[in-house]
Each structure stands twice: as structure tokens, then as C-alpha cells.
Amino acid sequence: MNFALAQRLQEIAPFHVMEMIKRAGEMEQAGRSVIYMCIGEPDFAPAPAVLDAAQQALQSGAAQRYTAALGLQPLRETISAHYRTALGVDVPASRIVITAGASGALLLACAALVERDAEVLMPDPSYPCNRHFISAFNGRPVLIPSGPEDRFQLSAAMVAANWRDQTRGVLLASPSNPTGTSITRDQLAQTVAAVRQRAGFSVVDEIYQGLTYDHAPFSALELGEDMVVINSFSKYFNLTGWRLGWLVVPPALMPQIEKLAQNFYICPSSMAQHAALACFTPESLAIAEQRREEMRRRRDYLVPALQALGFDVPVPPDGAFYVYADCSRLTDDATDFCRDVLERTGVALTPGVDFGEVGASRFVRVSYATSMPKLEQAISRLAAYLAQGA
């Protein structure tokens, strides 16, 4: 090429897990049996009512036209009602924006809040795409080592110790990818208060909020109207490929977010929005809750099974569908370990290198978004592999 590429590309690291998935796919095509424990995608289909609603929207023609950039008003109102009934927090529909997935929500938030050289504090480990969105808008993600003692989350003390003149805010996730750990209510309140004292913004990724196991879920939105919260239909409602999410913003920010949405993608998928209305029927919510209980059952099997094999799980996950496991008793390089496990056993894991720098060589992320029989088979394969001497 005789033209220059944007400098920001230098700040976007490869997504290493995709290489694992690519290799796993090659192995499957060659006839090998592969168990995917590296993907953050539930193995459940959408609820029947959602599929019916999508079909009706297609047949009636309702899904053939643009919607408002902020999304279908009935869907915004339904999400508002869900916040009130499920989480006990009053979030007016006027603060809710329907987006093209949670990624679309973060796109809008970063476009509105992140300027050139602005620093945004994040825990290390954290989901890599989150920091890459900040880099894409010429900001600077600042990864702060966050260990088991803080549930792999940011604390108010970390905010105070790392805030600089260039710092503009924090980006949190609860429950977290890759750790499956939530921020406690007190810890979140203290962290947000520390950010407010410095006139910063707090963005909280809550896409795994519905998959909370050991305590009642809560939202950062209960802390005030200045919170910016991201959510999604992908995980709890099992609509990953439908690419639909939502963003909740302070009232004063809504005109700017609407302007950005109009320019960035016109509107989210019309068909997905009409279908998503059916996510909140009593029947669909009952199915979602049954599946949440199944995820809890898988977690309760997998954590002790991994520990019995020699993995350390310093903070048992209380949400999402990941176990962040320390494999340092088994190897001194988690990436090489994951590659070797895949080649020799057909079990695909995710090395910690994707999620930050601290502990990258010691940790693996293990997803339990697959069936119990496959989890049991994967543990059996890992046991045989370790018995042979990794």
C-alpha cells in the first residue's frame, strides 16, 4: 500500500483467544473432537417467544424499516419497567438507548466521554475490547493491577493512587469478564464516590448482571443519575448473534448520545428490537431464570473439579460463566499450556494474556457456557493429560 494507516492501530492488540478458536476449528474440520471452554457464548437458544416475535415482525413488515436512533420506544419502556421490578431502581425510558450490542453501547459512551490523551482507569485483568475502544478514540486505558484481595476489581484506594491530571474516569465491569467476580455494593459505592470527588465519569459494564448466583443482583444505577451503564441481550437472554444491547446515560447526555447514534449506525437491528420485546414476558423470564440456575450448577461442578486437578481459584466466581484459574502449579506459561492442552486433549481454554499484564502467564479463563456432559468430559481429558505429565 502507498498510503499510511491510522496510528491508533498500534494501540490495538490482537485478540489471542481468536487464534485458539481458529486452531480449534481446524482440528474439528480434521475430525478431532473439540470442547470449547474458551468462548463467552451461552449454549442456549433464544426463548421460543422471542423467535415467534421475530417471525411475526418479519411477516408483518414491522422489521423492514428503520426505527428511531434511540430504539423502539416500547422496548425502552419495557427495559425501564424491568429495572423497576427486577432491581428496584427507577430508570426512566428517556435515559435508555437501544444499541447495536453492548459494543455499540460502549462505542457511544467512549465517543461522548473519551478525548485525545484522556486516561481511563480499568482493572487488570479486564476484557480486552473495553480498553481497545478507549484506544480507538485516542484515549489511554490505564490498567491497574487488581488482585484477589479486591476481587479483581478497582477500589477507591486504587482510584486515589492512580488519578492524574489526564484522568477522566473509570471503566468497570460487574460481574467481570474474565474473572466472573462482582464488585460488592459497598466497594462500588466507594469507588464511584472517589471518582465523583475528582469530577470524573463512571462507566459500568453490566452485561452479565442477570447471571448472578450468590446474592441478589444490583445495578450501579442505584448510585445516581450520573452513572453510565452498559447492558446487553446477549448473555442472560441468549441473543449473542442478534447484536442488541442498551446504554443508560445521564439525562443531560442524551441529546449528544442520540446525535452520535444517528451518525454511527442509524438504528439498531429493527428485527432484533421487535424480538427482544418478548424477552420480558413472564414465560421468557422464567426460562432465563432456569438457565441461570443451570449456569450456577455448572459453576458449582467446575470450580472444585479444577481445584482437584491442581488449579487455584483465588476468588470463586459469583457471576457470568467464567472461572479465572491460576495454573502456575501446573506450568510456568499459561499460553503455552493452553496451546498444548488444545493439541493433546481437544479442550480449548483461554490464556490470561488477553486480559492484561499482571498474572498473564499464570491464569487461564475457563468458560462453562457449555453443557454439563461436555464439562465432565473436559475435566476427564484434563485429568488424563496432567497424569501423563504436562
HELIX and SHEET records of a PDB file:
HELIX    1   1 GLN A    7  GLU A   11  5                                   5    
HELIX    2   2 HIS A   16  GLN A   29  1                                  14    
HELIX    3   3 PRO A   48  SER A   60  1                                  13    
HELIX    4   4 ALA A   62  GLN A   64  5                                   3    
HELIX    5   5 GLN A   73  HIS A   82  1                                  10    
HELIX    6   6 TYR A   83  LEU A   87  3                                   5    
HELIX    7   7 ALA A   93  ARG A   95  5                                   3    
HELIX    8   8 GLY A  101  LEU A  113  1                                  13    
HELIX    9   9 PRO A  128  ALA A  136  1                                   9    
HELIX   10  10 PRO A  148  ASP A  150  5                                   3    
HELIX   11  11 ALA A  156  ASN A  162  1                                   7    
HELIX   12  12 ARG A  185  GLN A  197  1                                  13    
HELIX   13  13 ALA A  220  LEU A  223  5                                   4    
HELIX   14  14 THR A  240  TRP A  242  5                                   3    
HELIX   15  15 PRO A  251  LEU A  253  5                                   3    
HELIX   16  16 MET A  254  TYR A  265  1                                  12    
HELIX   17  17 SER A  270  ALA A  276  1                                   7    
HELIX   18  18 LEU A  277  PHE A  280  5                                   4    
HELIX   19  19 PRO A  282  LEU A  309  1                                  28    
HELIX   20  20 ALA A  334  THR A  345  1                                  12    
HELIX   21  21 GLY A  352  PHE A  355  5                                   4    
HELIX   22  22 MET A  372  ALA A  387  1                                  16    
SHEET    1   A 2 ILE A  35  TYR A  36  0                                        
SHEET    2   A 2 VAL A 347  ALA A 348  1                                        
SHEET    1   B 7 ILE A  96  THR A  99  0                                        
SHEET    2   B 7 GLY A 245  VAL A 248 -1                                        
SHEET    3   B 7 VAL A 228  SER A 232 -1                                        
SHEET    4   B 7 PHE A 201  ASP A 205  1                                        
SHEET    5   B 7 THR A 167  ALA A 173  1                                        
SHEET    6   B 7 GLU A 119  ASP A 124  1                                        
SHEET    7   B 7 ARG A 140  PRO A 145  1                                        
SHEET    1   C 3 TYR A 322  ASP A 326  0                                        
SHEET    2   C 3 PHE A 363  SER A 367 -1                                        
SHEET    3   C 3 THR A 350  PRO A 351 -1                                        
END                                                                             
